[in-house]
Amino acid sequence: MNQMKRTRKLFALLLAAVMVFGIFVTGCNKSDDGAALEAALKEKEELTAEISSLKKQLEDAQNATPPTSPTEPIPVATDMIIGINTLLYPKGASADTAANELSVSGASTVMAIPQVPVGLVIDHWTLNGKVLDVEPDNVEFPVDGNSVIEAVLRDELKVTSVNATMRFLDDKGKPTGEKFTEYVFEYDDENVSGGLITVYVEAVIPSGYVISHWLLNDVPYHFARVSSSFTVYDLNETTVYEPIFRKASATPTPTPTTAPVETVLISCTNCTFTGGGMVNARTGSVPKGSTLTVTGTTELGNPVVWMINGVTDNDTIGRTSITRTVNSDTTFRYTGYN
């Protein structure tokens, strides 16, 4: 714009000069010096040519399109990322900005801060409902488009006793070491192998009370012969053991004069049994006539079936748990067709 103003000003000055020269030439007599006249005419021609050039420059400037300064588009966040049981923030940003919802634009990488209540752990992660093949402690996720990232939780693997204590077993299968009431076996250690734990449970009976029955994960178990202690082998799930007491009888209980209780030997393969004073046992002796609940513990091909004393019981096809009354030594095998 300033260049155009300067061009217009110079154009006006030159035009004025041409007019002056025109007056000068017109006023010259033939008697005047011929050389001076010729020089004046030549200078007029030069001014006229320069005026034409300036005029063209003015016309070009008026017709030219003003240049526009280039601007880069500002990215706009268009995708919503939602976190379940986790806070999210963009990779490279401050974790202080983490929230349950996050807006991003296109393909991005987000960081997760899991929100796990006490007593729970991360079982696995999902993206838009699809299970991800990542470790539970993974915190970095690539996303593209609207997404939902969820930390799927489960109970922490823990054995607990209420009104009872627990101890581990030595190499000879005898209770040993300090008593405890809670143990987390989420990871293998000197007492946990392959995610399995074996503990000896013993009730702490208040004075003047006897055991009425036991609760296993709040489910009552009434045994033919109530025991104040038992051993749980190869436990692989969160379990709470609790004895329930009742007041002892005010009159002494007569000493039984009956013959000793006859027992039978029970053995389980791919299963455990409960009953006859035993809980989740794989082998052991129980009173003859005990009713046992036998539960499969191994993932097998379908359909599953039970073999009792080496004979397949077709009535048990598809059942993961069966109940039997035993009057002799009995073997149970939980198997399946592959």
C-alpha positions as CSV (number, residue, x, y, z in Angstrom):
1,M,0.0,0.0,0.0
2,N,2.8,2.5,0.9
3,Q,4.6,1.5,-2.4
4,M,1.5,2.4,-4.3
5,K,1.3,5.8,-2.6
6,R,4.9,6.6,-3.5
7,T,4.3,5.6,-7.1
8,R,1.3,7.9,-7.4
9,K,3.3,10.8,-5.9
10,L,6.2,10.3,-8.4
11,F,3.7,10.0,-11.2
12,A,2.2,13.4,-10.4
13,L,5.6,15.1,-10.2
14,L,6.7,13.7,-13.5
15,L,3.4,14.8,-15.1
16,A,3.9,18.3,-13.8
17,A,7.4,18.3,-15.2
18,V,6.2,17.3,-18.6
19,M,3.7,20.2,-18.6
20,V,6.4,22.7,-17.6
21,F,8.6,21.4,-20.5
22,G,5.6,21.7,-22.8
23,I,5.1,25.4,-21.9
24,F,8.9,26.0,-22.2
25,V,9.0,24.4,-25.7
26,T,5.9,26.3,-26.8
27,G,7.4,29.6,-25.7
28,C,10.7,29.1,-27.6
29,N,11.2,31.3,-30.8
30,K,12.7,30.0,-34.0
31,S,15.4,32.4,-33.4
32,D,16.3,30.7,-30.2
33,D,19.2,28.3,-30.0
34,G,18.3,25.2,-32.0
35,A,20.5,23.0,-29.8
36,A,18.6,24.0,-26.6
37,L,15.3,23.2,-28.2
38,E,16.4,19.8,-29.4
39,A,17.6,19.0,-25.9
40,A,14.4,20.0,-24.3
41,L,12.3,17.9,-26.7
42,K,14.5,14.9,-26.0
43,E,14.1,15.3,-22.2
44,K,10.3,15.6,-22.7
45,E,10.3,12.2,-24.5
46,E,12.2,10.6,-21.7
47,L,9.7,12.0,-19.0
48,T,6.8,10.8,-21.1
49,A,8.2,7.3,-21.3
50,E,8.8,7.2,-17.5
51,I,5.3,8.4,-16.9
52,S,3.9,5.6,-19.1
53,S,5.9,3.1,-17.0
54,L,4.7,4.5,-13.7
55,K,1.1,4.5,-15.0
56,K,1.4,0.8,-15.9
57,Q,2.8,0.0,-12.4
58,L,-0.2,1.8,-10.8
59,E,-2.6,-0.2,-13.0
60,D,-0.9,-3.5,-12.1
61,A,-0.9,-2.7,-8.4
62,Q,-4.6,-1.8,-8.5
63,N,-5.5,-5.1,-10.3
64,A,-3.3,-7.4,-8.2
65,T,-4.8,-9.7,-5.5
66,P,-3.4,-8.9,-2.1
67,P,-1.3,-11.8,-0.8
68,T,-2.8,-13.7,2.1
69,S,-0.6,-14.9,4.9
70,P,-0.6,-18.7,5.2
71,T,-2.1,-20.2,8.4
72,E,-1.8,-23.8,9.6
73,P,-5.0,-25.5,10.7
74,I,-5.4,-25.8,14.5
75,P,-6.0,-29.5,15.5
76,V,-9.3,-30.0,17.1
77,A,-9.8,-32.9,19.6
78,T,-12.7,-35.0,18.2
79,D,-12.3,-38.4,19.9
80,M,-13.4,-39.3,23.4
81,I,-11.5,-41.8,25.5
82,I,-13.2,-43.1,28.6
83,G,-11.5,-45.0,31.4
84,I,-13.2,-47.5,33.7
85,N,-11.4,-48.2,37.0
86,T,-8.6,-46.0,35.6
87,L,-7.6,-42.4,35.0
88,L,-6.2,-41.4,31.7
89,Y,-3.9,-38.7,30.3
90,P,-2.0,-38.2,27.0
91,K,1.5,-39.6,26.7
92,G,4.0,-36.9,27.3
93,A,1.5,-34.8,29.4
94,S,1.6,-34.4,33.1
95,A,-0.1,-37.2,35.2
96,D,-1.7,-34.4,37.2
97,T,-4.1,-33.9,34.3
98,A,-5.4,-37.5,34.5
99,A,-9.2,-38.0,34.4
100,N,-11.8,-40.6,33.7
101,E,-12.5,-39.0,30.3
102,L,-10.0,-37.7,27.8
103,S,-10.4,-35.9,24.4
104,V,-7.8,-36.6,21.7
105,S,-7.5,-36.2,17.9
106,G,-6.9,-39.2,15.8
107,A,-4.4,-42.0,16.6
108,S,-2.9,-41.3,20.0
109,T,-1.2,-43.0,22.9
110,V,-2.7,-42.6,26.4
111,M,-1.3,-43.4,29.8
112,A,-3.4,-45.1,32.5
113,I,-3.4,-44.7,36.3
114,P,-5.4,-47.7,37.6
115,Q,-7.8,-47.1,40.4
116,V,-7.9,-50.4,42.3
117,P,-9.7,-50.7,45.7
118,V,-8.2,-52.6,48.6
119,G,-8.7,-56.3,48.3
120,L,-8.9,-56.3,44.5
121,V,-6.3,-56.7,41.8
122,I,-6.3,-56.2,38.0
123,D,-7.2,-59.4,36.2
124,H,-6.9,-58.0,32.7
125,W,-7.4,-54.9,30.4
126,T,-10.0,-54.5,27.7
127,L,-10.2,-51.9,24.9
128,N,-13.7,-51.4,23.6
129,G,-14.7,-54.7,25.3
130,K,-11.9,-56.7,23.6
131,V,-9.5,-58.4,26.0
132,L,-5.9,-57.1,25.4
133,D,-2.9,-59.4,25.4
134,V,-1.0,-57.2,27.9
135,E,0.3,-57.7,31.4
136,P,-2.0,-56.4,34.3
137,D,0.7,-53.8,35.2
138,N,0.7,-52.3,31.6
139,V,-0.1,-48.6,31.7
140,E,0.4,-47.5,28.0
141,F,-2.4,-47.9,25.4
142,P,-2.5,-46.9,21.7
143,V,-6.0,-45.7,20.6
144,D,-7.6,-44.5,17.4
145,G,-11.1,-43.1,17.6
146,N,-13.7,-43.1,20.4
147,S,-12.5,-45.8,22.9
148,V,-13.3,-47.3,26.3
149,I,-10.3,-48.6,28.3
150,E,-11.2,-50.8,31.3
151,A,-9.1,-52.3,34.0
152,V,-11.1,-55.5,34.8
153,L,-10.8,-56.3,38.5
154,R,-11.1,-59.5,40.6
155,D,-10.7,-60.5,44.2
156,E,-7.2,-60.7,45.5
157,L,-6.1,-64.3,46.0
158,K,-6.2,-64.5,49.8
159,V,-7.0,-67.1,52.5
160,T,-8.5,-65.8,55.7
161,S,-9.6,-67.3,59.0
162,V,-12.1,-65.8,61.4
163,N,-12.2,-67.1,65.0
164,A,-9.4,-69.5,63.9
165,T,-5.7,-69.5,63.1
166,M,-3.7,-71.0,60.2
167,R,-0.2,-72.5,59.9
168,F,1.8,-74.0,57.0
169,L,3.0,-77.6,56.9
170,D,6.5,-79.0,57.1
171,D,8.0,-81.6,54.8
172,K,6.3,-84.3,56.9
173,G,2.9,-82.7,56.5
174,K,2.8,-81.5,60.1
175,P,1.7,-77.9,61.1
176,T,4.7,-75.7,61.7
177,G,5.7,-72.1,62.1
178,E,3.9,-69.1,63.5
179,K,0.1,-68.8,63.4
180,F,-1.6,-66.3,61.1
181,T,-5.1,-65.3,60.1
182,E,-4.5,-64.0,56.6
183,Y,-2.2,-64.7,53.7
184,V,-2.1,-63.3,50.2
185,F,-1.0,-65.9,47.6
186,E,-1.2,-63.8,44.5
187,Y,2.4,-64.7,43.6
188,D,4.6,-67.7,44.2
189,D,6.9,-67.7,47.2
190,E,8.3,-70.2,49.7
191,N,4.7,-71.1,50.7
192,V,3.0,-70.8,47.3
193,S,3.7,-73.0,44.3
194,G,2.0,-72.7,41.0
195,G,-0.6,-70.4,42.5
196,L,-1.6,-73.1,45.0
197,I,-1.4,-72.9,48.8
198,T,-1.8,-75.6,51.6
199,V,-2.8,-74.5,55.1
200,Y,-3.7,-76.1,58.4
201,V,-6.8,-74.4,60.0
202,E,-7.5,-74.6,63.7
203,A,-10.5,-73.0,65.5
204,V,-9.9,-70.8,68.5
205,I,-12.8,-72.0,70.8
206,P,-13.9,-69.6,73.6
207,S,-14.3,-71.1,77.0
208,G,-17.8,-72.6,77.5
209,Y,-18.5,-73.0,73.8
210,V,-18.2,-75.8,71.2
211,I,-18.2,-75.7,67.5
212,S,-21.7,-75.9,65.9
213,H,-20.5,-75.9,62.2
214,W,-18.0,-74.2,59.9
215,L,-18.6,-71.4,57.3
216,L,-16.6,-71.5,54.1
217,N,-17.0,-68.2,52.2
218,D,-20.2,-67.7,54.3
219,V,-21.7,-71.1,53.2
220,P,-22.5,-73.3,56.2
221,Y,-21.0,-76.8,56.3
222,H,-22.4,-79.3,58.8
223,F,-20.2,-82.4,59.1
224,A,-21.1,-85.8,60.6
225,R,-18.2,-85.3,62.9
226,V,-17.3,-81.7,63.7
227,S,-13.6,-81.1,63.9
228,S,-11.8,-78.2,65.5
229,S,-9.0,-78.4,62.9
230,F,-8.4,-79.6,59.3
231,T,-5.9,-79.2,56.5
232,V,-6.8,-77.6,53.2
233,Y,-4.6,-78.8,50.3
234,D,-3.8,-76.9,47.0
235,L,-6.2,-74.0,47.6
236,N,-6.4,-71.8,44.5
237,E,-9.2,-69.4,45.2
238,T,-10.0,-66.7,47.7
239,T,-11.5,-68.4,50.8
240,V,-12.6,-67.5,54.3
241,Y,-12.9,-70.2,57.0
242,E,-14.9,-69.4,60.1
243,P,-16.1,-71.7,62.9
244,I,-19.6,-71.0,64.4
245,F,-19.9,-71.7,68.1
246,R,-22.7,-72.6,70.4
247,K,-22.8,-72.8,74.2
248,A,-21.6,-76.1,75.6
249,S,-24.2,-78.3,77.4
250,A,-24.5,-77.6,81.1
251,T,-24.5,-81.4,81.9
252,P,-21.5,-83.5,81.1
253,T,-21.8,-85.6,78.0
254,P,-21.7,-89.3,78.7
255,T,-18.7,-91.1,77.3
256,P,-19.8,-93.2,74.3
257,T,-19.6,-96.9,74.8
258,T,-20.1,-97.7,71.2
259,A,-17.4,-99.4,69.2
260,P,-14.8,-97.2,67.4
261,V,-16.0,-95.5,64.2
262,E,-15.2,-97.5,61.1
263,T,-13.5,-95.5,58.4
264,V,-13.0,-95.8,54.7
265,L,-10.3,-94.4,52.5
266,I,-11.1,-91.8,49.8
267,S,-8.9,-90.7,46.9
268,C,-9.5,-88.0,44.3
269,T,-7.8,-87.4,41.0
270,N,-8.4,-83.9,39.4
271,C,-10.9,-83.2,42.2
272,T,-11.3,-82.6,46.0
273,F,-13.9,-83.8,48.4
274,T,-15.7,-82.3,51.4
275,G,-17.5,-84.2,54.1
276,G,-16.8,-86.7,56.9
277,G,-14.7,-84.1,58.7
278,M,-12.6,-83.2,55.6
279,V,-12.6,-80.0,53.6
280,N,-11.3,-79.7,50.0
281,A,-9.2,-82.8,50.5
282,R,-7.7,-85.0,47.8
283,T,-7.2,-88.1,50.0
284,G,-8.0,-89.2,53.5
285,S,-10.1,-91.4,55.7
286,V,-13.7,-90.5,56.6
287,P,-16.3,-92.4,58.7
288,K,-18.1,-95.1,56.9
289,G,-21.5,-93.9,55.6
290,S,-20.3,-90.3,55.2
291,T,-21.9,-88.2,52.4
292,L,-19.2,-86.5,50.3
293,T,-19.4,-83.6,47.9
294,V,-16.8,-84.1,45.2
295,T,-15.8,-81.2,43.0
296,G,-13.6,-81.2,39.9
297,T,-10.6,-78.8,40.1
298,T,-9.1,-79.2,36.6
299,E,-10.1,-77.6,33.3
300,L,-11.0,-80.5,31.0
301,G,-12.4,-81.0,27.5
302,N,-16.1,-81.3,27.2
303,P,-18.1,-83.2,28.0
304,V,-16.8,-84.0,31.5
305,V,-17.6,-87.2,33.2
306,W,-16.8,-89.0,36.5
307,M,-15.2,-92.4,37.0
308,I,-15.9,-94.0,40.4
309,N,-13.7,-96.9,41.4
310,G,-12.5,-97.1,37.8
311,V,-16.0,-97.3,36.2
312,T,-17.4,-94.4,34.1
313,D,-20.7,-93.2,35.5
314,N,-22.6,-91.9,32.5
315,D,-25.2,-90.3,34.7
316,T,-22.5,-87.7,35.7
317,I,-21.7,-86.5,32.1
318,G,-21.4,-82.7,32.1
319,R,-21.4,-82.4,35.9
320,T,-18.5,-80.6,37.7
321,S,-19.6,-81.7,41.1
322,I,-21.3,-84.9,42.5
323,T,-22.5,-86.1,45.9
324,R,-22.0,-89.7,47.0
325,T,-22.4,-91.7,50.3
326,V,-19.4,-93.9,50.8
327,N,-19.4,-97.2,52.6
328,S,-16.1,-98.6,51.4
329,D,-12.8,-97.4,50.0
330,T,-13.6,-95.3,47.0
331,T,-11.7,-93.5,44.2
332,F,-13.0,-90.6,42.3
333,R,-11.6,-89.4,38.9
334,Y,-12.8,-86.2,37.2
335,T,-12.1,-86.6,33.5
336,G,-13.3,-85.5,30.1
337,Y,-13.5,-86.5,26.4
338,N,-11.0,-84.7,24.3
